[in-house]
Amino acid sequence: MARVSRKSGEAAETTSHELVVDDRSAEQVLAEELVARARREGVDLVGPDGFLTKVTKSVLEAALNAEMTEHLGYEPHDPAGRGSGNSRNGTTKKTINTDIGPVEIDVPRDREGAFEPVIVPKHARRLDGFNESIISLYAKGLTTGEIADHLREIYGADVSKDTISRITDAIGPELLEWQNRPLDRIYPVIFIDAIRVKIRDGAVANRPIYVALGVNLEGERDVLGLWVGTGGEGAKHWLGVLSELKNRGVDDVFIVCCDGLNGLPDSISATWPRADVQTCVVHLIRNTLRYTPQNKWPAIMKDVRPIYTAPTLDAATERFSELEERWGTTVPAVIKLWKDAWGEFVPFLSFPAEVRSIVYTTNTIESLNARFRRSVRVRGHFPNDQAALKVLYLTIRRTDGRGGNVVGSVRNWKSVLNTLALHYGDRFN
C-alpha cells in the first residue's frame, strides 16, 4: 500500500507543505531504517553481535513479555496485580536457533510456573523457520553432516547430526500421508517412469524408483506416488502398485504410457480394462538415442520424427520401413527396439493431434527427472529406501510452489479436453 507523507523544509513548522506519495511498503521502510541505523552505529547486520540478532532478541522478548501480561492479566508494576495469586518472577536465559543464527533471549517466568509461551514454546530450541531451512537443505541433497557444517559456517549455530536427522525424520509421516492421499476418479493420462538412485542395501546398488505422473481433468500434472523397486519387478508387483492407485480412488484411466516394463501392460489391463496401453514415445526417443552414436543423433531423429508424427498407421509403417532401410545395418538395436514396441506404439497413431501432444511431449517428464537427478547427484548414495524417497518427495514439494504435488499444467488444455470428450465421451460421467 502506498503511504502518503508530508514533506516540508528543514524546519518542523512551516506553512508550505507538499503531499508526497511513497510507494514503498511499510516493511521496506522499516528495513531501510534498520539498515541505516546499523550503519550509523557501525554494527554488522548479521553475526552473533549483529544488528539483526539484537532486533530479533528485542522482538522475541517483547512478544514473550506481552504473552506474560496476557497470562497474568495485568501490566508490569500495575497495582491491580497485588494479591492476584501469581506474579512475574524474573527471567531465564535461553538460546534458540533462528534463520539468522543463535539468539540468546530472556524468557519471563511466573511464580506458579504456569506460563506456557507460544512464540517460543517451552523446551523449543529452534523457531519453525530454522527447521524449514534444514529441510530445504536436505531436499537439495545435502547430508546431515554437510547441513551441520553449513549451519556452523553461515550462522554460527552448532547443530548436531542427530538433531538434523530428527528434524528431517519429521517428513516421514508427511510422506506417508502424501503416499496414501485420495486421488481423482479419472485421469486422462498416466505416465509411469523410473529414475535410478544409488541406495545402500548391504552394498551400494542402482535401484529404480518408479514415478506415476497423472494428468487430471483440470490439465494439472500431478505426481501420484513413488515406489522403490529392485529392477526385477513382474506382474505381481505392478498389480500391487496399480491396485493401490485404484484403492485411492482412480476408477478410470484413458491412456497409460509406460516403457515395456515386465508385466506392466497386463497389470494395466487387469486394473483398468478400458485403458489404452501406450508405449511411451518419450522413452522410445530416449532409447533410440541411447543406441545411436552421438554424432548421428540429428540424422536419425530426422528419420524418426516422421514416424510418431505420421497422420495414419499406414504412413507410420511406411516411414518405419524407410528407417529400417537406412539404419538397419548401422544401428540394428534401434530397429529391434521399434519392432518390439510397435504393437504398443500404434494406439498413439489413432489419437487426435491434441491428445498426441500430451503423450509425446518430453517437457514434463524430463523436467521432473532433471530436478530429481540434481537432488540425488549431490548425495551420491542414500543409506536406505526411505531416505531416498524423502528427498524425492521434498523435490516434488519444492517444484510445486504450494508445497503439494502438482508439477505443471498442460498448455491449451481446453482444446485438449474437448478432443478427449469426443474421443472418450462416454467415460467422463
Secondary structure, DSSP 8 states (H G I E B T S, - for coil): --EEEEE--SSSS-S--EEEEE-S-HHHHHHHHHHHHHHHHT--SSSTT-HHHHHHHHHHHHHHHHHHHHHHTS-TT-GGGTTSS--EEEEEEEEEEETTEEEEEEEEEETTS----SSS-TT--B-HHHHHHHHHHHHTT--HHHHHHHHHHHH-----HHHHHHHHHTHHHHHHHHHT----SEEEEEEEEEEEEEEESSSEEEEEEEEEEEE-TTSEEEEEEEEE--S---HHHHHHHHHHHHHTT--EEEEEEE---TTHHHHHHHHSTT-EEEE-HHHHHHHHHHTS-GGGHHHHHHHHHHHHT-SSHHHHHHHHHHHHHHHTTT-HHHHHHHHHHHHHHGGGGGS-HHHHHHHH--HHHHHHHHHHHHHHHHH--BSSHHHHHHHHHHHHHHHSTTSSSEEEE-TTHHHHHHHHHHHSGGG--
